[in-house]
Amino acid sequence: MRDEPTFVERVRRDLLDVRWPSPDEIRARARRRSQRRIVVSTVVLALAGFSAVAVAAPGTSPPLVQPAAPASPTRHEITTDALLQPADLPQPVYVQLSQAGLGEPVRLEDTLGRCRTSQGRSDGWQMSILSRSQTLMRKPTQGVLVPGDALVVQDLFRLAPETARQLFTSLDDLVAPCAEWRSIQQWETVDSTHTVEVIHRWAVVQRGFAGDDAAILRDSPTAPRDVRTGQTLTNTPSPTLLAVVRVGDTVSLLRIADDDTEAKLRQLAVAAAARMCAAANPAC
């Protein structure tokens, strides 16, 4: 019976069949591995946020690799600290009502929208991404909240950046068709119902006093006049005032009590712009 080869003999025979690379080939492989390691290291550095913009000339020191400046995080939510605070008002605030919304139109003023649609135009409102609204009120009358107790009504919107800018570039064109608009409506009195005429005169009266953009809109209506008799039914009402302020991609609308002034509204708009920095992109 033939003897089986030992383990040592089998290993020795297998080694005789192995082809060993030459020294030159070994050195070439080592160079290729080093080049691959350099490429991989460069990719890792790039992904980690580093940037190298220069290559050292022969005989000079390599340039320093500087870390890229961190980008400011994008803000999404509108928090309550981005709204006017009670301390921003000169009179005491006893009640603060707030609510949030998604995809709301930036409705400047209902009367302005009716003026435009009555002429076959769109209302012109831009659409927001999200919003937060609040009403700051004085002490309730006899424990009951009524509209006359409202000191400030504020709507704060986040829009696409270009939409926020467009709102201001198109503001004069938005108001122009309503520079003198005749409105016919029903007027209820104690003894009867009257068909009355009111002339609304809309205008942009101030611009550029706060934030990245700001404007005050004013509607100066006439006293309601009975269309049939020509009789004036009440005194001329106070103008309607509206402040519009932009900081980055946020836009705020501010309305104040009827007996307040443009100067006071402007002061509140400046305070609102400072508060809006807590929500705006880019950061203030």
C-alpha positions in Angstrom: 0.0 0.0 0.0 1.3 3.4 -1.0 2.2 5.7 1.8 0.1 8.9 2.0 2.2 12.1 1.9 2.6 13.8 5.2 1.1 17.3 5.8 4.6 18.9 5.7 5.3 17.4 2.3 2.0 18.7 0.9 2.7 22.2 2.1 6.2 22.1 0.6 4.8 21.0 -2.8 2.2 23.7 -2.8 4.8 26.4 -2.0 6.8 25.3 -5.0 3.8 26.4 -7.2 3.4 29.8 -5.7 4.6 32.8 -7.9 6.2 35.4 -5.7 6.1 39.1 -7.1 9.4 40.8 -7.9 10.7 43.5 -5.6 9.8 46.2 -8.3 6.2 44.9 -8.4 5.9 45.0 -4.6 7.1 48.6 -4.5 4.6 49.6 -7.3 1.7 48.1 -5.4 2.7 50.0 -2.2 2.7 53.3 -4.1 -0.8 52.6 -5.5 -2.1 51.8 -2.0 -0.6 55.1 -0.7 -2.3 57.0 -3.5 -5.6 55.4 -2.7 -5.3 56.3 1.0 -4.6 60.0 0.0 -7.7 60.1 -2.2 -9.9 58.6 0.5 -8.6 61.0 3.1 -9.3 64.0 0.8 -12.9 62.8 0.3 -13.4 62.3 4.1 -12.1 65.8 4.7 -14.5 67.3 2.1 -17.5 65.5 3.6 -16.6 66.7 7.0 -16.9 70.3 5.9 -13.3 71.3 5.3 -12.1 73.1 2.2 -8.6 73.4 0.6 -8.3 76.1 -2.1 -4.5 76.2 -2.8 -1.8 73.7 -3.7 1.7 74.3 -2.3 4.4 75.0 -4.8 7.5 72.7 -4.7 9.8 73.7 -1.8 7.1 75.6 0.1 5.0 74.7 3.1 1.5 73.3 2.3 -1.4 75.6 2.9 -3.4 75.4 6.1 -6.8 73.7 5.7 -9.4 75.9 7.4 -12.7 74.5 8.6 -15.8 76.0 6.8 -17.8 78.4 8.8 -20.9 76.7 10.3 -24.2 77.8 8.6 -26.9 79.2 10.8 -29.7 76.7 11.4 -32.9 77.4 9.5 -35.8 78.3 11.7 -39.2 76.8 11.0 -41.6 77.4 14.0 -42.8 80.8 15.0 -42.5 81.0 18.8 -44.4 83.4 21.0 -41.2 85.3 21.8 -41.2 86.5 18.2 -44.4 88.5 18.9 -44.9 91.8 20.6 -44.7 91.5 24.4 -46.9 93.4 26.9 -43.8 95.4 27.9 -43.6 96.8 24.4 -46.9 98.7 25.0 -47.1 102.0 27.0 -50.4 100.9 28.7 -51.0 97.8 30.8 -52.0 94.6 29.0 -54.4 92.4 31.0 -55.3 89.7 28.4 -53.1 88.1 25.7 -54.9 85.9 23.2 -52.8 83.8 20.7 -53.3 81.2 18.0 -51.3 79.5 15.3 -52.1 78.5 11.7 -50.8 76.8 8.5 -51.0 78.0 5.0 -53.0 81.2 5.8 -53.3 84.2 3.3 -51.6 87.4 4.4 -54.9 89.3 4.5 -53.9 92.9 4.8 -57.4 94.3 5.3 -60.8 92.9 4.4 -62.1 96.3 3.1 -59.1 96.5 0.8 -59.7 93.0 -0.5 -63.4 93.8 -1.1 -62.4 96.9 -3.0 -60.2 94.9 -5.4 -62.6 92.0 -5.9 -65.5 94.4 -6.6 -63.5 95.5 -9.6 -62.9 92.0 -10.9 -59.4 91.8 -9.6 -57.9 89.2 -7.2 -57.7 90.2 -3.6 -53.9 90.2 -4.0 -53.1 88.3 -0.8 -49.9 86.3 -0.6 -49.9 82.8 0.9 -47.9 82.1 4.1 -46.2 78.8 5.2 -47.3 79.2 8.8 -48.5 82.0 11.1 -49.1 83.0 14.7 -51.6 85.7 15.7 -52.3 87.5 19.0 -54.5 90.2 20.4 -53.3 92.3 23.4 -56.3 93.7 25.3 -56.8 96.1 28.1 -58.8 95.2 31.2 -62.2 93.7 30.2 -65.2 96.0 30.6 -67.3 94.6 33.5 -65.5 91.3 33.1 -66.5 90.8 29.5 -64.1 91.1 26.5 -65.4 93.3 23.7 -63.6 94.4 20.5 -63.1 97.9 21.8 -60.8 96.5 24.5 -58.2 95.4 21.9 -55.0 97.5 22.1 -53.1 95.7 19.3 -53.9 92.9 16.9 -50.8 91.2 15.4 -50.5 88.6 12.7 -47.0 87.2 12.2 -46.4 85.1 9.0 -43.5 83.0 7.6 -43.4 83.1 3.8 -41.1 81.9 1.1 -38.3 84.5 1.0 -39.1 85.8 -2.5 -42.8 85.9 -1.7 -42.0 88.1 1.4 -40.0 90.5 -0.7 -42.7 90.6 -3.4 -45.3 91.6 -0.9 -43.5 94.9 -0.5 -42.5 95.5 -4.1 -46.1 95.1 -5.2 -47.7 97.1 -2.3 -48.2 100.3 -4.3 -49.8 98.4 -7.2 -52.0 96.5 -4.7 -53.4 99.7 -3.2 -53.6 101.9 -6.3 -57.1 100.6 -7.6 -58.5 101.6 -4.2 -57.2 105.1 -4.0 -60.9 106.2 -4.2 -63.4 103.4 -4.0 -67.2 103.9 -3.6 -68.7 101.3 -1.4 -72.5 100.7 -1.2 -73.7 98.9 1.9 -76.7 98.5 4.2 -76.7 100.6 7.4 -78.9 99.6 10.4 -80.3 102.3 12.6 -82.7 102.0 15.5 -85.8 102.7 13.4 -84.8 101.5 9.8 -82.3 100.2 7.4 -80.5 102.6 5.0 -78.6 102.1 1.8 -75.5 104.2 2.3 -72.4 105.2 0.3 -68.9 105.4 1.8 -65.9 106.6 -0.1 -62.7 104.7 0.9 -59.3 106.3 0.1 -56.4 103.9 0.5 -52.8 105.0 0.4 -49.3 103.9 1.5 -48.3 106.8 3.7 -44.9 105.7 5.3 -42.2 103.3 4.2 -38.8 101.9 5.3 -38.8 102.8 9.0 -38.2 99.3 10.5 -36.8 95.9 9.8 -35.8 95.0 6.2 -39.0 96.6 4.9 -41.9 98.5 6.5 -45.0 100.4 5.4 -48.0 102.0 7.0 -51.3 101.8 5.0 -54.1 104.2 5.7 -57.8 104.1 4.7 -59.6 107.4 5.1 -63.3 106.7 4.7 -66.0 109.4 4.5 -69.0 109.5 6.7 -71.8 107.1 5.5 -74.4 109.0 3.4 -77.9 107.8 2.7 -78.1 107.2 -1.1 -81.8 108.1 -1.3 -81.9 111.2 0.9 -78.3 112.4 0.8 -78.4 112.6 4.6 -75.1 111.9 6.5 -75.9 109.4 9.2 -72.8 109.7 11.5 -69.6 111.7 11.9 -66.6 110.9 9.8 -64.9 107.8 11.3 -61.3 107.7 12.2 -58.9 106.4 9.6 -58.0 102.7 9.5 -54.3 102.2 10.0 -52.2 99.1 9.2 -48.5 98.5 9.6 -46.7 95.9 7.5 -43.2 94.9 8.6 -40.7 92.4 7.1 -37.7 90.9 8.7 -36.1 88.2 6.5 -38.8 85.7 5.6 -41.2 86.9 8.2 -43.9 89.5 7.8 -46.0 91.1 10.6 -49.3 92.9 10.3 -50.2 95.3 13.1 -53.5 97.0 13.8 -54.2 99.4 16.7 -57.3 100.9 18.3 -59.2 103.4 16.2 -58.3 106.4 18.3 -54.5 105.7 18.1 -52.1 107.6 15.9 -49.6 106.8 13.1 -46.8 107.8 15.4 -47.8 105.1 17.9 -48.3 102.5 15.3 -44.8 103.2 13.9 -43.3 102.8 17.4 -45.0 99.4 17.8 -43.8 98.4 14.3 -40.2 99.1 15.3 -40.6 97.1 18.5 -42.2 94.3 16.5 -39.3 94.2 14.0 -36.8 93.7 16.9 -38.9 90.8 18.3 -39.2 89.2 14.8 -35.5 88.5 14.9 -36.3 85.5 17.1 -38.0 83.8 14.2 -36.6 85.3 11.0 -34.3 83.6 8.3 -31.6 84.6 7.9 -31.0 85.4 11.6 -30.7 89.1 12.5 
